[in-house]
Amino acid sequence: MYHLLVVDDEAKIRMLIRKYAEFEGHQVTEAENGMEAVELCRKDPHRFDLIIMDVMMPELDGFSAVAEIRKTCNTPVLMLSARGEEYDRIHGFELGVDDYVVKPFSPKELMMRVTAIMNRVRPQGEEPRRNTVSFEGLTIDFDARIVTVDGQRAELSPKEYDLLVYLVQNKNIALTREMLITNVWGYDFYGDDRTLDTHIKLLRKSLGPYSKFIVTLRGVGYRFEVL
């Protein structure tokens, strides 16, 4: 199935996740701290399909580790934390985290979230798009999952990319907040409208001058508007 990198300084947590992940057919590699995880990803940026990362760890915390990993690869990340404050969730989203699970957690639910993330990143039975679209200086390479702004690669998180793609695929159509949340986050969405607004804000920042294409529809949602 998938190759997961499980990063946690607690051996019992790593063993618990490994047990459930391997039961579902996944391959698991363990790291006991953020520094070890960063080195593994640097050696082979395409080795792992998804990273399960704890926040509070010695040597290098999870947030710092994700920031370093994002310099070399765009692997989806599911964050684990005993802290559930909004600031921590927003900080994680800003770094490109795809989901956030608060400890203690249900291993079964964790695996469901892993599956949901991977189904969004790599939909089963769907052939990768072999095309590119451009809107002025904004270019989206669907095959490589790369977005460039005036020739420079934009460092979008996996969730920002998914949100942009859905907006582009439905360009010039008014999309309600419910439609965006359902189609980008899916049934396992945990949060509120502020999560969508946060991602829109981060996406606009990443697109620079081409954030103008994302139009806010007050009381409704958003539209990717091109004339």
Solvent accessible surface area in square Angstrom, and as a share of the most:
residue,aa,sasa,rsa
1,M,149,0.67
2,Y,26,0.10
3,H,22,0.10
4,L,0,0.00
5,L,0,0.00
6,V,1,0.00
7,V,0,0.00
8,D,0,0.00
9,D,60,0.31
10,E,88,0.39
11,A,52,0.40
12,K,169,0.72
13,I,31,0.16
14,R,30,0.11
15,M,127,0.57
16,L,63,0.31
17,I,0,0.00
18,R,71,0.26
19,K,141,0.60
20,Y,79,0.30
21,A,0,0.00
22,E,83,0.37
23,F,178,0.74
24,E,75,0.34
25,G,46,0.44
26,H,7,0.03
27,Q,108,0.48
28,V,12,0.07
29,T,23,0.13
30,E,47,0.21
31,A,1,0.01
32,E,93,0.42
33,N,18,0.09
34,G,0,0.00
35,M,85,0.38
36,E,66,0.29
37,A,0,0.00
38,V,1,0.01
39,E,68,0.30
40,L,31,0.15
41,C,2,0.01
42,R,115,0.42
43,K,162,0.69
44,D,62,0.32
45,P,42,0.27
46,H,167,0.75
47,R,95,0.35
48,F,10,0.04
49,D,23,0.12
50,L,0,0.00
51,I,0,0.00
52,I,0,0.00
53,M,0,0.00
54,D,5,0.03
55,V,1,0.01
56,M,114,0.51
57,M,20,0.09
58,P,77,0.49
59,E,138,0.62
60,L,33,0.17
61,D,50,0.26
62,G,0,0.00
63,F,18,0.07
64,S,42,0.27
65,A,0,0.00
66,V,0,0.00
67,A,37,0.29
68,E,45,0.20
69,I,1,0.00
70,R,39,0.14
71,K,149,0.63
72,T,62,0.36
73,C,15,0.09
74,N,54,0.28
75,T,11,0.06
76,P,11,0.07
77,V,0,0.00
78,L,0,0.00
79,M,0,0.00
80,L,1,0.00
81,S,0,0.00
82,A,75,0.58
83,R,92,0.34
84,G,31,0.30
85,E,101,0.45
86,E,67,0.30
87,Y,159,0.61
88,D,8,0.04
89,R,70,0.26
90,I,55,0.28
91,H,54,0.24
92,G,0,0.00
93,F,22,0.09
94,E,91,0.41
95,L,38,0.19
96,G,2,0.02
97,V,1,0.01
98,D,6,0.03
99,D,19,0.10
100,Y,11,0.04
101,V,11,0.07
102,V,59,0.34
103,K,35,0.15
104,P,134,0.85
105,F,33,0.14
106,S,51,0.33
107,P,25,0.16
108,K,139,0.59
109,E,74,0.33
110,L,1,0.00
111,M,2,0.01
112,M,93,0.42
113,R,20,0.07
114,V,0,0.00
115,T,45,0.26
116,A,10,0.08
117,I,1,0.00
118,M,1,0.00
119,N,57,0.29
120,R,51,0.19
121,V,23,0.13
122,R,130,0.47
123,P,53,0.34
124,Q,137,0.61
125,G,88,0.84
126,E,86,0.39
127,E,143,0.64
128,P,75,0.47
129,R,96,0.35
130,R,181,0.66
131,N,76,0.39
132,T,74,0.43
133,V,41,0.24
134,S,67,0.43
135,F,28,0.12
136,E,123,0.55
137,G,22,0.21
138,L,0,0.00
139,T,38,0.22
140,I,0,0.00
141,D,45,0.23
142,F,19,0.08
143,D,58,0.30
144,A,52,0.40
145,R,68,0.25
146,I,48,0.24
147,V,4,0.02
148,T,34,0.20
149,V,21,0.12
150,D,89,0.46
151,G,65,0.62
152,Q,132,0.59
153,R,132,0.48
154,A,13,0.10
155,E,130,0.58
156,L,14,0.07
157,S,6,0.04
158,P,2,0.01
159,K,2,0.01
160,E,8,0.04
161,Y,12,0.05
162,D,22,0.11
163,L,0,0.00
164,L,0,0.00
165,V,15,0.09
166,Y,38,0.15
167,L,0,0.00
168,V,8,0.05
169,Q,82,0.36
170,N,34,0.17
171,K,91,0.39
172,N,76,0.39
173,I,90,0.46
174,A,50,0.39
175,L,1,0.01
176,T,52,0.30
177,R,60,0.22
178,E,132,0.59
179,M,74,0.33
180,L,0,0.00
181,I,24,0.12
182,T,80,0.46
183,N,82,0.42
184,V,3,0.02
185,W,14,0.05
186,G,21,0.21
187,Y,168,0.64
188,D,23,0.12
189,F,48,0.20
190,Y,158,0.60
191,G,49,0.47
192,D,60,0.31
193,D,66,0.34
194,R,135,0.49
195,T,18,0.10
196,L,0,0.00
197,D,54,0.28
198,T,23,0.13
199,H,1,0.00
200,I,2,0.01
201,K,151,0.64
202,L,26,0.13
203,L,0,0.00
204,R,70,0.26
205,K,167,0.71
206,S,34,0.22
207,L,0,0.00
208,G,33,0.32
209,P,85,0.54
210,Y,22,0.08
211,S,28,0.18
212,K,116,0.49
213,F,15,0.06
214,I,6,0.03
215,V,43,0.25
216,T,73,0.43
217,L,31,0.15
218,R,224,0.82
219,G,82,0.78
220,V,66,0.38
221,G,2,0.02
222,Y,13,0.05
223,R,58,0.21
224,F,0,0.00
225,E,57,0.25
226,V,24,0.14
227,L,212,1.05
